[in-house]
């Protein structure tokens, strides 16, 4: 097994993913990383700044000493200083994206080819004073050197896959190449002395691409309190699915999961018939009936951005007035890294301790579990119809003990439960949807 890992560490295409797995293992059992130290030291010379950073982090886990990201002095490629302007193309490409599910259009425009990382490249241009056009030109050059032209022009690739009956995953080949090029551009600028170590460390939150902590969180089966969608005799959804809701929306959300009070829920259920009937539910306990926003399609949770699981209990830059926070994680490769958890600022305020032994778990002063998060899964959304009798689902819950909720009420006053339910289904290539919302007081059993 170790020989296979060592061989994979030499392959650029698998390095970052494998280093993420090694980091997840190393946190639990650092001794297992010892035999990979020579390989990690070699990766500390990588032309990919993220591979270099991850290798450095793993070396620190191995020996407990602080290792800085090493600079390997190299001259800057000449085209970094070229100043050909593409601004007239940028304004056009930003307004005309492809339809969902369609391949990205073929283009020679650097702004289009490096999307969605244009803002990161602009930041590098401001940091270094180099022409943005030169930086983008170098990025595109690196993208072409790392892959064939098919990955830059997706139409031909999509045609080939369609003939084989295959579907694109969410991660588009061109976007993955653009991210790899961004990591290499940062490394080249750092090695050439155009940016210093402090700037590289400052860029780290923007370069995050995966969270090894998510590999240690196991999804549980769907709780029985979260009921599947009602279907007819042959598995098809009821005809009034979008017409009416059978009762007050707040009554359809479980107040308890087992013996635990539900503080927040984000769930999605979907049938696998041709209608693809989908129900998305969101609920959150708040101090005020007006502190949550509804954007027309969803109830919005207070957010943090691309936090690592290992950072969660130490971060104190979350929204101060929130009970629950949601992690924005669209850059992460991990599945379902958009977790829900208790606001760590609130946990501190109540004198609880984030013990790190459970899923975003907090204990009170007597050592009892007060609040924890639960990830659940029931099948995979990658499946396609028709499977009329099947449904899939996944979600996150934040649950608390009765005692913890009473502590919250004593500290802040009455709690409200705000809910939103969005249903949609497909008919004749059209998607129809409806939204229901509700508000209620939190009541304990």
ROFIDO-136556 format. One record per residue (C-alpha): residue number from 0; residue in one letter; x, y, z. Coordinates in Angstrom, 1 decimal. Layout:
(rec NUM, A, (X, Y, Z))
...
//
This chain:
(rec 0, X, (0.0, 0.0, 0.0))
(rec 1, X, (2.8, 2.5, 0.9))
(rec 2, X, (4.5, 1.8, -2.4))
(rec 3, X, (1.3, 2.7, -4.3))
(rec 4, X, (0.9, 5.9, -2.2))
(rec 5, X, (4.6, 6.9, -2.9))
(rec 6, X, (4.0, 6.3, -6.6))
(rec 7, X, (0.8, 8.4, -6.6))
(rec 8, X, (2.6, 11.2, -4.9))
(rec 9, X, (4.8, 11.6, -8.0))
(rec 10, X, (1.8, 12.1, -10.2))
(rec 11, X, (0.7, 15.7, -10.5))
(rec 12, X, (-2.9, 14.9, -11.2))
(rec 13, X, (-3.4, 13.1, -7.8))
(rec 14, X, (-1.0, 15.0, -5.5))
(rec 15, X, (-3.4, 17.4, -3.9))
(rec 16, X, (-6.1, 14.8, -3.3))
(rec 17, X, (-3.7, 12.3, -1.8))
(rec 18, X, (-2.1, 14.9, 0.4))
(rec 19, X, (-5.6, 15.8, 1.7))
(rec 20, X, (-6.1, 12.1, 2.6))
(rec 21, X, (-2.7, 11.9, 4.3))
(rec 22, X, (-3.5, 15.0, 6.3))
(rec 23, X, (-6.7, 13.4, 7.5))
(rec 24, X, (-4.8, 10.3, 8.5))
(rec 25, X, (-1.9, 12.3, 10.1))
(rec 26, X, (-4.2, 14.2, 12.5))
(rec 27, X, (-5.4, 10.9, 14.0))
(rec 28, X, (-2.1, 8.8, 13.6))
(rec 29, X, (0.9, 11.0, 12.8))
(rec 30, X, (3.3, 8.0, 13.2))
(rec 31, X, (1.9, 6.6, 10.0))
(rec 32, X, (3.4, 9.5, 8.0))
(rec 33, X, (7.0, 8.8, 9.0))
(rec 34, X, (7.8, 6.6, 5.9))
(rec 35, X, (6.6, 9.4, 3.6))
(rec 36, X, (8.9, 12.1, 4.9))
(rec 37, X, (11.4, 11.9, 2.0))
(rec 38, X, (8.5, 12.2, -0.5))
(rec 39, X, (7.1, 15.2, 1.4))
(rec 40, X, (10.4, 16.9, 1.5))
(rec 41, X, (10.6, 16.5, -2.3))
(rec 42, X, (7.1, 17.9, -2.7))
(rec 43, X, (8.2, 20.9, -0.8))
(rec 44, X, (10.0, 21.9, -4.0))
(rec 45, X, (6.8, 21.5, -6.1))
(rec 46, X, (5.9, 24.2, -8.7))
(rec 47, X, (2.4, 24.1, -7.2))
(rec 48, X, (2.2, 26.4, -4.2))
(rec 49, X, (-0.7, 24.4, -2.7))
(rec 50, X, (1.2, 21.1, -3.0))
(rec 51, X, (4.2, 22.8, -1.4))
(rec 52, X, (2.0, 24.2, 1.5))
(rec 53, X, (0.3, 20.9, 2.1))
(rec 54, X, (3.6, 19.0, 2.1))
(rec 55, X, (5.0, 21.6, 4.6))
(rec 56, X, (2.0, 21.1, 6.9))
(rec 57, X, (2.4, 17.3, 6.8))
(rec 58, X, (6.1, 17.6, 7.7))
(rec 59, X, (5.0, 19.8, 10.7))
(rec 60, X, (2.6, 17.0, 11.8))
(rec 61, X, (5.4, 14.4, 11.5))
(rec 62, X, (8.1, 16.1, 13.6))
(rec 63, X, (6.1, 18.8, 15.6))
(rec 64, X, (8.4, 21.5, 14.3))
(rec 65, X, (7.5, 24.6, 12.4))
(rec 66, X, (8.4, 24.5, 8.7))
(rec 67, X, (8.1, 27.5, 6.5))
(rec 68, X, (7.1, 27.3, 2.8))
(rec 69, X, (10.5, 27.2, 1.1))
(rec 70, X, (11.4, 29.6, -1.7))
(rec 71, X, (13.3, 28.1, -4.7))
(rec 72, X, (14.7, 31.1, -6.6))
(rec 73, X, (13.8, 31.0, -10.2))
(rec 74, X, (13.7, 33.8, -12.8))
(rec 75, X, (10.3, 35.0, -13.9))
(rec 76, X, (8.9, 33.9, -17.3))
(rec 77, X, (9.1, 36.8, -19.8))
(rec 78, X, (5.4, 36.8, -20.7))
(rec 79, X, (4.5, 38.0, -17.2))
(rec 80, X, (5.5, 41.5, -18.3))
(rec 81, X, (3.5, 41.5, -21.5))
(rec 82, X, (0.8, 44.1, -21.4))
(rec 83, X, (-1.7, 43.1, -24.1))
(rec 84, X, (-5.1, 44.3, -23.0))
(rec 85, X, (-8.2, 42.0, -23.1))
(rec 86, X, (-10.6, 44.3, -21.3))
(rec 87, X, (-13.0, 44.7, -24.2))
(rec 88, X, (-13.5, 41.0, -24.3))
(rec 89, X, (-14.0, 40.7, -20.5))
(rec 90, X, (-17.2, 42.7, -20.4))
(rec 91, X, (-18.7, 40.5, -23.1))
(rec 92, X, (-17.8, 37.2, -21.5))
(rec 93, X, (-19.0, 38.1, -18.0))
(rec 94, X, (-22.5, 38.7, -19.3))
(rec 95, X, (-23.0, 35.6, -21.4))
(rec 96, X, (-22.4, 32.4, -19.5))
(rec 97, X, (-23.5, 28.9, -20.7))
(rec 98, X, (-26.9, 27.5, -19.7))
(rec 99, X, (-26.8, 25.1, -16.7))
(rec 100, X, (-25.6, 21.7, -17.8))
(rec 101, X, (-24.2, 22.9, -21.1))
(rec 102, X, (-20.5, 22.8, -22.0))
(rec 103, X, (-18.4, 25.9, -21.6))
(rec 104, X, (-18.0, 27.7, -24.9))
(rec 105, X, (-14.7, 27.5, -26.8))
(rec 106, X, (-12.7, 30.6, -26.4))
(rec 107, X, (-9.2, 32.2, -26.8))
(rec 108, X, (-10.0, 34.9, -24.2))
(rec 109, X, (-7.8, 34.5, -21.1))
(rec 110, X, (-10.6, 36.0, -18.9))
(rec 111, X, (-12.9, 33.2, -20.0))
(rec 112, X, (-10.3, 30.4, -19.8))
(rec 113, X, (-9.3, 31.2, -16.2))
(rec 114, X, (-12.9, 31.7, -14.9))
(rec 115, X, (-14.0, 31.4, -12.1))
(rec 116, X, (-10.6, 32.5, -10.7))
(rec 117, X, (-10.3, 35.9, -12.4))
(rec 118, X, (-10.6, 37.8, -9.1))
(rec 119, X, (-7.7, 35.9, -7.6))
(rec 120, X, (-5.5, 36.7, -10.6))
(rec 121, X, (-6.5, 40.4, -10.4))
(rec 122, X, (-5.4, 40.3, -6.7))
(rec 123, X, (-2.0, 38.9, -7.8))
(rec 124, X, (-1.7, 41.7, -10.3))
(rec 125, X, (-2.3, 44.3, -7.6))
(rec 126, X, (0.1, 42.7, -5.2))
(rec 127, X, (3.0, 42.5, -7.7))
(rec 128, X, (2.3, 45.5, -10.0))
(rec 129, X, (2.6, 43.2, -13.0))
(rec 130, X, (0.2, 43.6, -15.9))
(rec 131, X, (-2.9, 41.5, -15.5))
(rec 132, X, (-2.8, 40.6, -19.1))
(rec 133, X, (0.7, 39.1, -18.6))
(rec 134, X, (-0.4, 37.1, -15.6))
(rec 135, X, (-3.4, 35.7, -17.4))
(rec 136, X, (-1.4, 34.9, -20.5))
(rec 137, X, (1.1, 32.9, -18.4))
(rec 138, X, (-1.8, 31.1, -16.6))
(rec 139, X, (-3.3, 30.1, -20.0))
(rec 140, X, (0.1, 28.9, -21.2))
(rec 141, X, (0.4, 26.7, -18.1))
(rec 142, X, (-3.1, 25.4, -18.6))
(rec 143, X, (-2.2, 24.3, -22.1))
(rec 144, X, (1.0, 22.7, -20.9))
(rec 145, X, (-0.9, 20.6, -18.3))
(rec 146, X, (-3.5, 19.2, -20.6))
(rec 147, X, (-4.6, 18.8, -24.2))
(rec 148, X, (-6.8, 21.3, -26.0))
(rec 149, X, (-9.9, 19.2, -25.5))
(rec 150, X, (-10.0, 20.2, -21.8))
(rec 151, X, (-10.0, 23.9, -22.8))
(rec 152, X, (-12.7, 23.5, -25.4))
(rec 153, X, (-15.4, 21.4, -23.8))
(rec 154, X, (-17.7, 20.8, -26.7))
(rec 155, X, (-15.6, 18.1, -28.3))
(rec 156, X, (-15.1, 16.5, -24.9))
(rec 157, X, (-18.8, 16.6, -24.2))
(rec 158, X, (-19.6, 15.0, -27.6))
(rec 159, X, (-17.1, 12.2, -26.9))
(rec 160, X, (-18.6, 11.5, -23.5))
(rec 161, X, (-22.2, 11.6, -24.7))
(rec 162, X, (-21.4, 9.0, -27.3))
(rec 163, X, (-20.2, 6.8, -24.4))
(rec 164, X, (-23.3, 7.5, -22.3))
(rec 165, X, (-21.2, 9.4, -19.7))
(rec 166, X, (-22.1, 12.6, -17.9))
(rec 167, X, (-19.9, 15.5, -16.7))
(rec 168, X, (-19.3, 15.8, -13.0))
(rec 169, X, (-19.8, 19.2, -11.4))
(rec 170, X, (-16.0, 19.9, -11.6))
(rec 171, X, (-15.4, 21.0, -15.1))
(rec 172, X, (-12.0, 20.1, -16.6))
(rec 173, X, (-11.2, 23.7, -17.6))
(rec 174, X, (-12.0, 25.1, -14.2))
(rec 175, X, (-9.7, 22.5, -12.6))
(rec 176, X, (-6.9, 23.4, -15.0))
(rec 177, X, (-7.4, 27.1, -14.2))
(rec 178, X, (-7.1, 26.4, -10.4))
(rec 179, X, (-3.9, 24.4, -11.0))
(rec 180, X, (-2.5, 27.2, -13.1))
(rec 181, X, (-3.4, 29.7, -10.3))
(rec 182, X, (-1.4, 27.6, -7.8))
(rec 183, X, (1.6, 27.4, -10.2))
(rec 184, X, (1.5, 31.2, -10.9))
(rec 185, X, (1.6, 31.9, -7.2))
(rec 186, X, (4.6, 29.6, -6.8))
(rec 187, X, (6.4, 31.2, -9.7))
(rec 188, X, (5.8, 34.7, -8.4))
(rec 189, X, (6.9, 33.7, -4.9))
(rec 190, X, (10.1, 32.0, -6.2))
(rec 191, X, (10.9, 35.0, -8.3))
(rec 192, X, (10.6, 37.4, -5.3))
(rec 193, X, (7.6, 39.2, -6.7))
(rec 194, X, (5.5, 38.3, -3.6))
(rec 195, X, (6.9, 37.5, -0.1))
(rec 196, X, (5.9, 34.7, 2.3))
(rec 197, X, (3.5, 37.0, 4.2))
(rec 198, X, (1.6, 37.6, 0.9))
(rec 199, X, (1.5, 33.8, 0.2))
(rec 200, X, (0.1, 33.2, 3.7))
(rec 201, X, (-2.4, 36.0, 3.2))
(rec 202, X, (-3.6, 34.4, -0.1))
(rec 203, X, (-4.1, 31.0, 1.6))
(rec 204, X, (-7.9, 31.4, 2.4))
(rec 205, X, (-8.5, 32.2, -1.3))
(rec 206, X, (-6.5, 29.1, -2.4))
(rec 207, X, (-8.3, 26.6, -0.3))
(rec 208, X, (-9.6, 23.7, -2.4))
(rec 209, X, (-10.4, 20.8, 0.1))
(rec 210, X, (-10.8, 20.1, 3.8))
(rec 211, X, (-9.2, 16.9, 5.1))
(rec 212, X, (-11.4, 17.3, 8.2))
(rec 213, X, (-14.5, 16.4, 6.1))
(rec 214, X, (-13.0, 13.0, 5.4))
(rec 215, X, (-13.4, 12.2, 9.1))
(rec 216, X, (-17.1, 13.1, 9.3))
(rec 217, X, (-19.4, 10.2, 8.5))
(rec 218, X, (-22.9, 10.7, 7.2))
(rec 219, X, (-25.6, 8.9, 9.2))
(rec 220, X, (-28.8, 7.3, 7.7))
(rec 221, X, (-31.8, 9.5, 7.2))
(rec 222, X, (-33.4, 10.1, 10.6))
(rec 223, X, (-37.0, 8.6, 10.7))
(rec 224, X, (-38.3, 12.0, 11.8))
(rec 225, X, (-37.4, 13.3, 8.3))
(rec 226, X, (-40.1, 11.6, 6.3))
(rec 227, X, (-39.8, 10.8, 2.6))
(rec 228, X, (-42.0, 12.5, 0.0))
(rec 229, X, (-45.5, 11.1, -0.4))
(rec 230, X, (-46.0, 9.2, -3.6))
(rec 231, X, (-48.8, 7.5, -5.4))
(rec 232, X, (-49.3, 3.8, -6.2))
(rec 233, X, (-46.6, 3.6, -8.9))
(rec 234, X, (-44.1, 5.8, -7.1))
(rec 235, X, (-45.1, 9.1, -8.9))
(rec 236, X, (-45.5, 12.2, -6.8))
(rec 237, X, (-48.9, 13.4, -5.7))
(rec 238, X, (-50.7, 15.7, -8.2))
(rec 239, X, (-51.1, 18.5, -5.7))
(rec 240, X, (-47.3, 18.6, -4.9))
(rec 241, X, (-47.0, 22.2, -6.0))
(rec 242, X, (-50.6, 23.3, -5.5))
(rec 243, X, (-51.0, 23.2, -1.8))
(rec 244, X, (-49.2, 22.4, 1.4))
(rec 245, X, (-51.2, 20.0, 3.6))
(rec 246, X, (-50.6, 21.9, 6.8))
(rec 247, X, (-48.8, 24.9, 8.4))
(rec 248, X, (-45.2, 24.6, 7.2))
(rec 249, X, (-43.8, 24.9, 10.8))
(rec 250, X, (-45.7, 21.7, 11.7))
(rec 251, X, (-44.0, 19.6, 9.1))
(rec 252, X, (-40.5, 20.2, 10.5))
(rec 253, X, (-39.5, 17.8, 13.3))
(rec 254, X, (-39.0, 19.7, 16.6))
(rec 255, X, (-37.1, 16.8, 17.9))
(rec 256, X, (-34.7, 14.2, 16.4))
(rec 257, X, (-34.9, 11.4, 19.0))
(rec 258, X, (-34.3, 13.2, 22.3))
(rec 259, X, (-32.6, 16.2, 20.7))
(rec 260, X, (-34.2, 19.6, 20.0))
(rec 261, X, (-33.6, 20.7, 16.3))
(rec 262, X, (-31.9, 24.1, 16.2))
(rec 263, X, (-31.4, 24.0, 12.4))
(rec 264, X, (-32.1, 21.8, 9.4))
(rec 265, X, (-31.1, 21.9, 5.8))
(rec 266, X, (-32.4, 19.0, 3.9))
(rec 267, X, (-33.1, 17.9, 0.3))
(rec 268, X, (-35.3, 15.1, -0.9))
(rec 269, X, (-35.8, 14.1, -4.5))
(rec 270, X, (-37.8, 11.4, -6.3))
(rec 271, X, (-36.2, 9.6, -9.2))
(rec 272, X, (-39.1, 9.5, -11.6))
(rec 273, X, (-39.1, 11.7, -14.7))
(rec 274, X, (-40.7, 14.6, -12.7))
(rec 275, X, (-37.7, 14.8, -10.4))
(rec 276, X, (-39.9, 16.2, -7.7))
(rec 277, X, (-37.7, 17.9, -5.2))
(rec 278, X, (-38.3, 19.3, -1.7))
(rec 279, X, (-35.7, 21.5, 0.1))
(rec 280, X, (-36.4, 22.4, 3.7))
(rec 281, X, (-34.6, 25.0, 5.8))
(rec 282, X, (-35.3, 25.9, 9.4))
(rec 283, X, (-33.3, 27.8, 12.0))
(rec 284, X, (-33.8, 28.9, 15.6))
(rec 285, X, (-33.3, 32.6, 16.1))
(rec 286, X, (-33.6, 35.3, 18.7))
(rec 287, X, (-35.7, 37.6, 16.5))
(rec 288, X, (-38.4, 36.8, 13.9))
(rec 289, X, (-36.7, 39.3, 11.5))
(rec 290, X, (-33.1, 38.2, 11.7))
(rec 291, X, (-33.3, 35.7, 8.8))
(rec 292, X, (-33.6, 36.7, 5.2))
(rec 293, X, (-35.5, 34.9, 2.4))
(rec 294, X, (-34.1, 35.6, -1.0))
(rec 295, X, (-37.2, 34.4, -2.9))
(rec 296, X, (-36.0, 30.8, -3.1))
(rec 297, X, (-34.2, 30.0, 0.1))
(rec 298, X, (-34.0, 30.9, 3.7))
(rec 299, X, (-30.5, 32.2, 4.2))
(rec 300, X, (-28.3, 31.1, 7.1))
(rec 301, X, (-25.7, 33.4, 8.5))
(rec 302, X, (-22.5, 32.3, 6.7))
(rec 303, X, (-18.8, 31.8, 7.2))
(rec 304, X, (-16.5, 31.2, 4.3))
(rec 305, X, (-14.4, 28.2, 3.6))
(rec 306, X, (-13.6, 27.3, 7.2))
(rec 307, X, (-11.6, 24.1, 7.8))
(rec 308, X, (-13.2, 21.7, 10.3))
(rec 309, X, (-10.0, 21.9, 12.5))
(rec 310, X, (-10.3, 25.7, 12.7))
(rec 311, X, (-13.9, 25.8, 13.7))
(rec 312, X, (-13.6, 25.8, 17.5))
(rec 313, X, (-10.8, 28.5, 17.3))
(rec 314, X, (-12.4, 30.9, 14.9))
(rec 315, X, (-14.1, 34.0, 16.3))
(rec 316, X, (-14.9, 36.0, 13.1))
(rec 317, X, (-18.4, 34.6, 12.6))
(rec 318, X, (-21.5, 36.8, 12.6))
(rec 319, X, (-21.9, 37.8, 16.3))
(rec 320, X, (-25.7, 37.7, 16.5))
(rec 321, X, (-26.1, 34.3, 14.9))
(rec 322, X, (-27.0, 31.1, 16.7))
(rec 323, X, (-26.2, 28.9, 13.8))
(rec 324, X, (-23.6, 29.4, 11.0))
(rec 325, X, (-23.4, 27.8, 7.5))
(rec 326, X, (-20.0, 27.2, 5.9))
(rec 327, X, (-19.7, 28.4, 2.3))
(rec 328, X, (-17.6, 25.8, 0.6))
(rec 329, X, (-18.2, 26.1, -3.2))
(rec 330, X, (-14.4, 26.0, -3.8))
(rec 331, X, (-14.0, 22.7, -1.8))
(rec 332, X, (-13.8, 19.4, -3.6))
(rec 333, X, (-15.2, 17.6, -0.6))
(rec 334, X, (-18.8, 16.4, -0.8))
(rec 335, X, (-21.3, 18.4, 1.3))
(rec 336, X, (-18.7, 20.6, 3.0))
(rec 337, X, (-21.3, 23.3, 3.4))
(rec 338, X, (-21.9, 22.2, 7.0))
(rec 339, X, (-24.2, 23.7, 9.7))
(rec 340, X, (-22.9, 24.2, 13.2))
(rec 341, X, (-23.4, 26.2, 16.4))
(rec 342, X, (-21.9, 29.7, 16.2))
(rec 343, X, (-18.6, 29.3, 18.1))
(rec 344, X, (-18.9, 32.8, 19.5))
(rec 345, X, (-22.2, 31.8, 21.2))
(rec 346, X, (-20.7, 28.6, 22.5))
(rec 347, X, (-17.9, 30.6, 24.2))
(rec 348, X, (-20.5, 33.1, 25.6))
(rec 349, X, (-22.4, 30.3, 27.2))
(rec 350, X, (-19.3, 28.8, 28.8))
(rec 351, X, (-19.4, 25.6, 26.7))
(rec 352, X, (-16.4, 23.8, 25.3))
(rec 353, X, (-15.9, 22.5, 21.7))
(rec 354, X, (-14.3, 19.2, 22.5))
(rec 355, X, (-13.4, 18.1, 19.0))
(rec 356, X, (-14.5, 14.5, 19.6))
(rec 357, X, (-17.8, 14.7, 17.8))
(rec 358, X, (-19.2, 16.5, 14.8))
(rec 359, X, (-19.0, 20.2, 15.8))
(rec 360, X, (-19.9, 19.1, 19.3))
(rec 361, X, (-20.1, 21.3, 22.4))
(rec 362, X, (-20.2, 20.2, 26.1))
(rec 363, X, (-21.5, 22.2, 29.0))
(rec 364, X, (-19.6, 22.9, 32.3))
(rec 365, X, (-20.6, 19.4, 33.6))
(rec 366, X, (-19.2, 17.6, 30.6))
(rec 367, X, (-22.6, 16.8, 29.1))
(rec 368, X, (-23.1, 17.1, 25.3))
(rec 369, X, (-25.1, 20.4, 24.8))
(rec 370, X, (-25.1, 20.8, 21.0))
(rec 371, X, (-23.8, 18.8, 18.0))
(rec 372, X, (-24.2, 18.7, 14.2))
(rec 373, X, (-25.5, 15.7, 12.3))
(rec 374, X, (-24.8, 14.9, 8.6))
(rec 375, X, (-27.2, 12.4, 7.0))
(rec 376, X, (-27.5, 10.8, 3.6))
(rec 377, X, (-30.1, 8.6, 1.9))
(rec 378, X, (-28.8, 7.5, -1.5))
(rec 379, X, (-26.9, 9.7, -4.0))
(rec 380, X, (-28.1, 12.6, -6.2))
(rec 381, X, (-25.8, 11.4, -9.0))
(rec 382, X, (-28.5, 8.8, -9.9))
(rec 383, X, (-30.7, 9.5, -12.9))
(rec 384, X, (-34.4, 8.6, -13.6))
(rec 385, X, (-36.3, 6.5, -14.2))
(rec 386, X, (-36.4, 4.8, -10.8))
(rec 387, X, (-40.0, 5.5, -9.9))
(rec 388, X, (-40.0, 3.8, -6.5))
(rec 389, X, (-36.7, 5.4, -5.3))
(rec 390, X, (-36.0, 8.6, -3.5))
(rec 391, X, (-32.7, 10.2, -2.5))
(rec 392, X, (-31.8, 12.8, 0.1))
(rec 393, X, (-29.2, 14.4, 2.2))
(rec 394, X, (-28.9, 17.1, 4.8))
(rec 395, X, (-27.4, 18.7, 7.9))
(rec 396, X, (-29.0, 19.1, 11.4))
(rec 397, X, (-27.9, 21.0, 14.4))
(rec 398, X, (-29.4, 19.6, 17.6))
(rec 399, X, (-29.3, 20.4, 21.3))
(rec 400, X, (-30.3, 18.9, 24.6))
(rec 401, X, (-33.4, 20.3, 26.4))
(rec 402, X, (-31.0, 21.7, 29.1))
(rec 403, X, (-28.9, 23.5, 26.5))
(rec 404, X, (-32.0, 25.1, 24.9))
(rec 405, X, (-33.2, 26.2, 28.4))
(rec 406, X, (-29.7, 27.7, 28.9))
(rec 407, X, (-30.1, 29.6, 25.6))
(rec 408, X, (-33.6, 30.9, 26.6))
(rec 409, X, (-32.3, 32.0, 30.0))
(rec 410, X, (-29.5, 33.9, 28.3))
(rec 411, X, (-31.3, 35.5, 25.5))
(rec 412, X, (-35.1, 35.3, 26.0))
(rec 413, X, (-37.7, 33.5, 23.8))
(rec 414, X, (-36.5, 31.7, 20.7))
(rec 415, X, (-38.3, 31.7, 17.3))
(rec 416, X, (-38.2, 29.0, 14.6))
(rec 417, X, (-38.2, 30.3, 11.0))
(rec 418, X, (-38.8, 27.8, 8.3))
(rec 419, X, (-38.9, 27.7, 4.5))
(rec 420, X, (-39.9, 24.9, 2.2))
(rec 421, X, (-39.2, 25.0, -1.6))
(rec 422, X, (-40.8, 22.4, -3.9))
(rec 423, X, (-40.1, 22.0, -7.6))
(rec 424, X, (-40.8, 19.5, -10.4))
(rec 425, X, (-40.1, 19.1, -14.1))
(rec 426, X, (-42.8, 19.1, -16.7))
(rec 427, X, (-42.2, 19.2, -20.5))
(rec 428, X, (-38.6, 20.5, -20.0))
(rec 429, X, (-39.8, 23.3, -17.7))
(rec 430, X, (-39.2, 23.5, -14.0))
(rec 431, X, (-42.0, 24.8, -11.8))
(rec 432, X, (-41.5, 25.7, -8.1))
(rec 433, X, (-43.2, 27.1, -5.1))
(rec 434, X, (-42.0, 28.5, -1.7))
(rec 435, X, (-43.8, 28.3, 1.6))
(rec 436, X, (-42.5, 30.0, 4.8))
(rec 437, X, (-43.6, 30.0, 8.4))
(rec 438, X, (-42.7, 31.3, 11.9))
(rec 439, X, (-43.3, 29.8, 15.3))
(rec 440, X, (-42.0, 29.8, 18.9))
(rec 441, X, (-39.7, 27.1, 20.1))
(rec 442, X, (-41.5, 24.8, 22.5))
(rec 443, X, (-39.8, 22.1, 24.6))
(rec 444, X, (-41.4, 18.7, 25.3))
//
